Amino acid sequence: GKEAFDAYNRAIALNTDNAELYLHRHRFRPLNDIDGRAADIDKAASTAPNNPLVLQAQADLLAIQGDPAGAIKIYSTALTKHPDMVALRHGRGLVYAKAGDMTRAGGDFASARRAANVLELTMMCWGKAEMGIALDDALLDCEAALALAPDPRRLDGKGLTLLRLGRLEEAIAVYDRALAHQPQRASALFGRSLARAARGETSQADADRAAALQATPLIEQIFAGDGITRASVTMR
């Protein structure tokens, strides 16, 4: 939010040659602030042109601007230098998937999954689930993360993936497990509310939504920002 953005402004004023500060700041800019994000990435590149995180940011910005071929070229160049970096492999897979090339996307996702640690697997699961793409692959990421670390706090990503897939009964069961561990977990409450609403369980859905909003007032906006609303969730 704005507080974090302002904090990075202050940090950059004291350390103008730190590439990672510029990269962090660009993530806190509004998605439609393309010029501001590009300026931050350019500053990062001027101080650390071969940093793989800088290359990833450049590629992702091109993808947002509608140039998947340019993004893939940068990712591929970066992977020749950093072939074992999971974030690059997964990032290129996301660009392939958004461009409709699911064969190459699947190859990158499988390679990333084999090399990823539990934190990376969790992030991969969440990334796909939030974007609503490659959901079968997302579910594999979720399962792999939970196999390495069966922590109830990691269940939200699996719940969201199942919600996106329209597998509502399974989603509710997963959210139930998460909430048994942490009853006020807003993301699980709100996800379960959407699944229940789509199943016609309106009173239970409304109770979950109210509890989620009480725990985290912006939770509905966060879900809506990813295009996830009551109207978008359907049973399959």
Disulfide bonds with the S-S distance in Angstrom:
Cys125-Cys142 2.04
